[in-house]
Amino acid sequence: MQDKISHPSLLSADSLLREVWPDEASRPSLRWLRNMQSRRAVPFTKINRLVFFEPDRVRAALRKFEVACH
């Protein structure tokens, strides 16, 4: 039996938005994502001019912005 090695999926900005926010009504804009990217608030991988995101790492980074309810 051969072990499968799972590789993180790299998504484009549009694909990331659809993956993390499946509901179109609550999905932030591409401009918002690019702003978060420029502020280094979400992790990304740049290969030449192309920018990719890992959904799990982005979700983890966005958890820092959660506000606890009291």
Residue pairs with C-beta under 8 A, 6 or more apart in sequence:
8 54
8 56
8 57
9 54
9 55
10 45
10 52
10 53
10 54
11 19
11 52
11 53
11 54
11 55
12 51
12 52
12 53
13 30
13 33
13 34
13 37
13 51
13 53
14 30
16 33
16 53
16 55
16 58
17 27
17 28
17 30
17 33
18 27
19 55
20 55
20 58
20 59
20 62
21 27
21 28
33 42
36 42
37 44
37 51
41 61
41 62
41 65
42 53
42 58
42 61
42 62
43 53
43 54
43 57
43 58
43 61
44 51
44 52
44 53
45 51
45 52
45 53
45 54
46 52
